[in-house]
């Protein structure tokens, strides 16, 4: 099982590899806002787990196993992000919340969330009704209901 730091690192390697074709330790460190020594230790551990091929000063390469795990992590993140946005949570808060919870939500729960997101995306009128009900509930909760 991956630690939170390892999961974030592997996800970044996967995303950088998809976007740029390569992943470098300095780019991962910058994206995760951590120091080079922290990234080096994490990369060494991921290499020992046969998820990446890591040689200092070279590009980081995902193994086939690492690519599968990295893709799964990235997809999980994307599904949870879409769910948060569906709830009309602002993008910055949604990102922060997803970063906190993505490591604790089971794959089966993420699959159900994915089905819900797909349902709302396929049924925009229902999604709009949901958004209105959600906004009304927010107003009541926060004492912002207007008198008729």
C-alpha positions as a printed Julia matrix, in Angstrom:
148×3 Matrix{Float64}:
   0.0    0.0     0.0
   1.26   3.43   -0.94
   1.68   6.21    1.56
   0.0    9.52    0.83
   3.32  11.05   -0.29
   4.08   8.09   -2.56
   0.61   8.27   -4.07
   0.93  11.98   -4.8
   4.38  11.46   -6.29
   3.27   8.58   -8.52
   0.24  10.58   -9.66
   2.52  13.48  -10.61
   4.86  11.16  -12.52
   1.89   9.76  -14.41
   0.43  13.21  -15.2
   3.78  14.66  -16.27
   4.49  11.61  -18.43
   1.09  12.01  -20.11
   1.49  15.77  -20.61
   5.18  16.16  -21.42
   6.23  12.62  -22.31
   8.76  12.68  -19.46
   8.92  13.23  -15.72
  11.8   14.89  -13.89
  12.41  14.96  -10.16
  12.59  18.77  -10.06
   9.2   19.1   -11.78
   7.61  16.65   -9.35
   9.12  18.49   -6.38
   7.88  21.82   -7.73
   4.36  20.52   -8.41
   4.11  18.98   -4.95
   5.86  21.93   -3.26
   8.42  19.75   -1.5
  12.19  19.72   -1.37
  14.49  17.7    -3.6
  15.63  15.38   -0.8
  12.01  14.48    0.02
  11.32  13.64   -3.62
  14.53  11.65   -3.93
  13.59   9.44   -0.97
  10.08   8.92   -2.33
  11.38   8.12   -5.82
  13.83   5.6    -4.41
  11.02   3.88   -2.52
   8.78   3.82   -5.63
  11.71   2.34   -7.56
  12.12  -0.39   -4.91
   8.37  -1.12   -5.24
   8.87  -1.63   -9.02
   6.51   1.24   -9.89
   9.14   3.41  -11.57
  12.67   3.23  -12.91
  14.67   5.9   -11.13
  18.28   6.82  -11.74
  19.55  10.09  -10.33
  19.79  12.9   -12.95
  17.75  10.93  -15.5
  14.12  10.99  -16.51
  11.78   8.94  -14.34
  10.04   6.14  -16.19
   6.89   4.37  -15.08
   6.97   0.6   -15.16
   3.87  -1.08  -16.61
   2.69  -1.69  -13.03
   3.44   1.93  -12.13
   1.52   3.2   -15.13
  -1.56   1.21  -14.11
  -1.4    2.41  -10.51
  -0.65   6.01  -11.55
  -3.57   6.05  -13.98
  -5.88   4.65  -11.32
  -4.81   7.35   -8.84
  -5.24  10.11  -11.44
  -8.7    8.84  -12.46
  -9.79   8.61   -8.84
  -8.67  12.19   -8.32
 -10.53  13.36  -11.43
 -13.77  11.62  -10.44
 -13.69  13.09   -6.94
 -12.88  16.53   -8.4
 -15.87  16.3   -10.76
 -18.07  15.28   -7.84
 -16.97  18.27   -5.77
 -17.65  20.61   -8.69
 -21.05  18.99   -9.16
 -21.75  20.02   -5.56
 -20.81  23.55   -6.66
 -17.79  23.71   -4.39
 -15.36  26.32   -5.7
 -12.47  24.74   -7.66
  -9.72  25.69   -5.19
 -11.6   24.27   -2.2
 -12.6   21.21   -4.24
  -8.95  20.55   -5.1
  -7.89  20.87   -1.46
 -10.68  18.57   -0.29
  -9.92  15.96   -2.94
  -6.26  15.97   -1.92
  -7.35  15.23    1.64
  -9.89  12.48    0.99
  -8.71  10.65   -2.12
  -6.48   8.33   -0.11
  -9.26   7.22    2.2
 -12.12   6.59   -0.22
 -12.43   3.0    -1.42
 -12.39   2.08   -5.09
 -15.96   0.8    -4.87
 -17.14   4.12   -3.41
 -15.34   6.05   -6.15
 -17.04   3.83   -8.73
 -20.46   4.73   -7.28
 -19.53   8.43   -7.24
 -18.47   8.09  -10.88
 -21.88   6.61  -11.74
 -23.61   9.5    -9.98
 -21.51  12.11  -11.77
 -22.21  10.4   -15.11
 -25.93  10.34  -14.31
 -26.02  14.07  -13.6
 -23.91  14.82  -16.69
 -26.33  12.78  -18.81
 -29.39  14.44  -17.26
 -28.75  18.19  -17.12
 -32.31  19.08  -16.09
 -32.01  16.83  -13.03
 -28.59  18.34  -12.27
 -30.11  21.84  -12.43
 -32.93  20.82  -10.07
 -30.38  19.33   -7.7
 -28.34  22.55   -7.78
 -31.44  24.64   -6.99
 -32.46  22.41   -4.08
 -28.9   22.47   -2.79
 -28.8   26.29   -2.98
 -32.15  26.58   -1.2
 -30.94  24.3     1.59
 -27.76  26.39    1.89
 -29.81  29.57    2.21
 -32.04  28.07    4.91
 -29.04  26.74    6.81
 -27.29  30.09    6.73
 -30.35  32.19    7.49
 -30.44  33.83    4.07
 -34.03  32.97    3.22
 -35.89  35.95    1.86
 -39.35  36.73    3.26
 -42.12  36.54    0.65
